[in-house]
Amino acid sequence: MKENQTNRRRFIKNATNTMGGMAILSALPKKVRANAEEYVISAKDQLYNAAPRIKFSVIGINHGHVHSQIEVVIRGGGQLVSFYAKEADLAADFAKRYPQAKRAASEKEILEDKAIHLIVSAAIPNERAFIGIDAMRHGKDFMVDKPGITTLEQLIEVRKVQKETGRIFSILYGRLESPATIKAGELVKAGAIGKVIQTIALAPHRMSPKTRPAWFFDIKHYGGIINDIGSHQFDEYLFFTGSSEAEIVASQAGNVNHPQYPEFEDFGDVMIKGNRGTGYLRVDWFTPDGLKTWGDDRLTILGTEGYIELRKNIDIAGREGGNHLFLVNQKETRYFNCSNGPLPYGELLIDDIINRTQTAMLQDHCFLATELALKAQNQAKKIKLTA
């Protein structure tokens, strides 16, 4: 059994796309449905290890994304052993959901526990970088929800400490947990649309004010809409174009329809230019209640020989579920249902923790995506619309 797991991990490593660290699993089986143009990618080769490979803890549970972060690490072979949260109500709910995790009395208790390899955090965004810095200085790797960093000053310090310690600072961008985006990476690598020259990303979100904490509406806590939501889209842009250098051509952001929250931004967009492609992204909080999900997250990847369009959460034309991929090139137009596709990030992250490698995501890539988001946020012209 142990030998089989080793061989499977070796297979995934060998299949990894080094452009941004994404695993390309082109050898996984495909099941063809009755419609010859529709494919379902099997998830049978996703790995769930019987024995834990590392132990991890959580510091900061202010955002619900913490649950998907925990799932990712457990799926990769991690064992959740403890957590710390300063908020009693959040801690009580968390303890009920994860009874196997001991509630620590302080961050220090977790940081000084030598048995823990990885710290996971979904703290209030402007606190995340400091938790990561402490984790790295205590010899632990760090995986954080987006945005992992909310100011350029924080980024400078995080880069400095990461370089000094050699620890991992990984941000769980949406691309890493989207089967459709992973399949798109496979198709791009295979040359299905030629050379990628542009990405266009649209990322609407639903507001739901009654479910949001006070910090959500204060820009000093979340870092602005472009840096917050847009973190995902900058990561995708770098990954699909393969750009190692990029600059912000133009950006704008503002609060156009929520005057009751003066420190909140509900709309932003950005134009990007890199050494291997261009990009555009729009982020907003205007998903209407009539949509069945929190947002119609879309990505178009334009190549010299075709294009790929992703409808990550919903196909408003009527197909059920999410993770819809449409490919158009010189040969054909094809639809892929990627809902059961592989999600290798957790496995690869733990491989990296054990082997001190960068297969899940290149560290430079992680920091460059964050840098672009922060610069776009800082440079954004303020939008003011008149009635």
Secondary structure as UniProt FT lines:
FT   HELIX           2..14
FT   STRAND          16..17
FT   TURN            18..21
FT   STRAND          22..23
FT   TURN            26..27
FT   STRAND          30..32
FT   TURN            36..37
FT   STRAND          38..41
FT   TURN            44..45
FT   STRAND          54..61
FT   HELIX           65..76
FT   STRAND          78..84
FT   HELIX           88..97
FT   TURN            99..100
FT   STRAND          102..103
FT   HELIX           107..111
FT   TURN            114..115
FT   STRAND          118..122
FT   HELIX           125..137
FT   TURN            138..139
FT   STRAND          141..144
FT   HELIX           152..165
FT   STRAND          169..171
FT   HELIX           174..177
FT   HELIX           179..189
FT   TURN            190..193
FT   STRAND          196..204
FT   HELIX           209..211
FT   HELIX           214..217
FT   HELIX           219..222
FT   HELIX           225..228
FT   TURN            229..230
FT   HELIX           231..241
FT   STRAND          246..254
FT   TURN            259..260
FT   TURN            262..263
FT   STRAND          267..274
FT   TURN            275..276
FT   STRAND          277..284
FT   TURN            289..290
FT   STRAND          298..303
FT   TURN            304..305
FT   STRAND          306..311
FT   TURN            316..317
FT   STRAND          324..329
FT   STRAND          333..337
FT   TURN            339..340
FT   HELIX           345..355
FT   HELIX           363..379
FT   STRAND          381..382
//
